[in-house]
Structures are given as structure tokens and as C-alpha cells.
Amino acid sequence: MPSPANVAHLKLQVECYAGYRGEEEPRAFVLGQTRLQVTEVLDRWLAPEHRYFKVRVQDGRMFVLRHDTASGEWELAALVGADRPLQ
């Protein structure tokens, strides 16, 4: 598993929920062998080709997930507060 400094752009499998407007929002993602349940979407923002979500998972860690709107792929953009290991 990569160290927190090397997590940028790690491809992820993300489970999403599409609300009434059809915009996908992450509900869980798989990191290595571990499925992490998203308990809260803390922030979200748009860039020209990507959507970003700052999320908190069930153990309190926070991640920034990046969604490529053209390809539909998800990546781990950042681990926020790297005081805990990825696994």
C-alpha cells in the first residue's frame, strides 16, 4: 500500500448514490483490500474536467476523491491529516 505522501491519483472503485438531480456522490470506496464507508461528504468543488469530494469515512479519516467527468474514473487525490496509515 502506498504511503500517504504517494496517494495522489491512485485509482479507486467507488460506490455512488445519484440524487434526484442525477449527480453522483460517493457512498463507499475500496482502498487496497478494504471497503471504506463514507459517513459524511464534508466539501465538494468543481474543476473544468473533474469533481472533487472531501469525505470522512467510518474510522474518522478524511480523504479527497477526484471524479473524472469525461471517463467516469475515480482517483484518490489526497489523504487529509496523514496521522493515520492508509490501512
C-alpha positions as a Markdown table, in Angstrom:
| # | Residue | x | y | z |
|---|---|---|---|---|
| 1 | Met | 0.0 | 0.0 | 0.0 |
| 2 | Pro | 1.4 | 3.4 | -0.9 |
| 3 | Ser | 2.5 | 5.8 | 1.9 |
| 4 | Pro | 0.3 | 8.9 | 2.5 |
| 5 | Ala | 2.8 | 11.0 | 0.5 |
| 6 | Asn | 2.3 | 8.9 | -2.6 |
| 7 | Val | -1.5 | 8.5 | -2.6 |
| 8 | Ala | -2.2 | 11.1 | -5.4 |
| 9 | His | -4.1 | 9.7 | -8.3 |
| 10 | Leu | -4.5 | 6.2 | -7.0 |
| 11 | Lys | -7.4 | 4.6 | -9.0 |
| 12 | Leu | -10.4 | 3.7 | -6.9 |
| 13 | Gln | -13.6 | 1.7 | -7.1 |
| 14 | Val | -16.3 | 4.0 | -5.8 |
| 15 | Glu | -19.9 | 3.2 | -4.9 |
| 16 | Cys | -22.1 | 6.2 | -5.6 |
| 17 | Tyr | -25.6 | 7.5 | -5.0 |
| 18 | Ala | -27.3 | 9.6 | -7.6 |
| 19 | Gly | -29.7 | 12.1 | -6.1 |
| 20 | Tyr | -32.8 | 13.5 | -7.6 |
| 21 | Arg | -30.7 | 15.7 | -9.9 |
| 22 | Gly | -28.6 | 12.7 | -11.1 |
| 23 | Glu | -25.3 | 14.0 | -9.7 |
| 24 | Glu | -23.2 | 11.1 | -8.3 |
| 25 | Glu | -22.0 | 11.3 | -4.7 |
| 26 | Pro | -19.6 | 8.8 | -3.2 |
| 27 | Arg | -21.0 | 6.5 | -0.6 |
| 28 | Ala | -18.1 | 4.0 | -0.2 |
| 29 | Phe | -14.8 | 3.2 | -1.9 |
| 30 | Val | -12.3 | 0.3 | -2.0 |
| 31 | Leu | -8.8 | 1.2 | -1.0 |
| 32 | Gly | -6.5 | -1.8 | -1.4 |
| 33 | Gln | -8.4 | -4.7 | 0.1 |
| 34 | Thr | -10.6 | -2.5 | 2.4 |
| 35 | Arg | -14.0 | -1.1 | 1.7 |
| 36 | Leu | -14.4 | 2.3 | 3.4 |
| 37 | Gln | -17.9 | 3.6 | 4.1 |
| 38 | Val | -18.3 | 7.3 | 3.6 |
| 39 | Thr | -20.1 | 8.7 | 6.6 |
| 40 | Glu | -20.1 | 12.4 | 5.5 |
| 41 | Val | -19.3 | 14.5 | 2.5 |
| 42 | Leu | -17.5 | 17.5 | 4.1 |
| 43 | Asp | -17.0 | 19.5 | 0.9 |
| 44 | Arg | -17.3 | 19.4 | -2.8 |
| 45 | Trp | -16.0 | 21.5 | -5.6 |
| 46 | Leu | -15.7 | 21.6 | -9.4 |
| 47 | Ala | -12.7 | 22.0 | -11.7 |
| 48 | Pro | -13.0 | 22.2 | -15.5 |
| 49 | Glu | -12.6 | 18.4 | -16.0 |
| 50 | His | -13.0 | 17.0 | -12.5 |
| 51 | Arg | -15.3 | 17.0 | -9.5 |
| 52 | Tyr | -13.8 | 16.7 | -6.0 |
| 53 | Phe | -15.3 | 15.4 | -2.8 |
| 54 | Lys | -13.7 | 15.7 | 0.7 |
| 55 | Val | -15.1 | 12.8 | 2.6 |
| 56 | Arg | -14.9 | 11.3 | 6.1 |
| 57 | Val | -15.0 | 7.5 | 6.5 |
| 58 | Gln | -16.3 | 5.4 | 9.4 |
| 59 | Asp | -13.0 | 5.4 | 11.3 |
| 60 | Gly | -12.7 | 9.2 | 11.2 |
| 61 | Arg | -10.1 | 9.5 | 8.4 |
| 62 | Met | -10.6 | 12.1 | 5.7 |
| 63 | Phe | -9.9 | 11.7 | 2.0 |
| 64 | Val | -10.2 | 13.8 | -1.1 |
| 65 | Leu | -11.7 | 11.8 | -4.0 |
| 66 | Arg | -11.5 | 13.0 | -7.6 |
| 67 | His | -14.0 | 12.1 | -10.3 |
| 68 | Asp | -13.0 | 12.5 | -13.9 |
| 69 | Thr | -16.3 | 13.6 | -15.5 |
| 70 | Ala | -15.2 | 12.5 | -19.1 |
| 71 | Ser | -14.0 | 9.0 | -18.3 |
| 72 | Gly | -16.1 | 8.4 | -15.2 |
| 73 | Glu | -13.0 | 7.2 | -13.3 |
| 74 | Trp | -12.4 | 7.9 | -9.6 |
| 75 | Glu | -9.0 | 8.6 | -8.0 |
| 76 | Leu | -7.7 | 9.2 | -4.5 |
| 77 | Ala | -6.5 | 12.8 | -4.7 |
| 78 | Ala | -5.4 | 13.3 | -1.1 |
| 79 | Leu | -5.3 | 11.8 | 2.4 |
| 80 | Val | -6.2 | 14.6 | 4.8 |
| 81 | Gly | -4.4 | 14.6 | 8.1 |
| 82 | Ala | -1.9 | 11.8 | 7.5 |
| 83 | Asp | -1.6 | 10.9 | 11.2 |
| 84 | Arg | -3.2 | 7.5 | 10.5 |
| 85 | Pro | -1.9 | 4.9 | 8.0 |
| 86 | Leu | -4.0 | 4.0 | 4.9 |
| 87 | Gln | -4.7 | 0.6 | 6.3 |
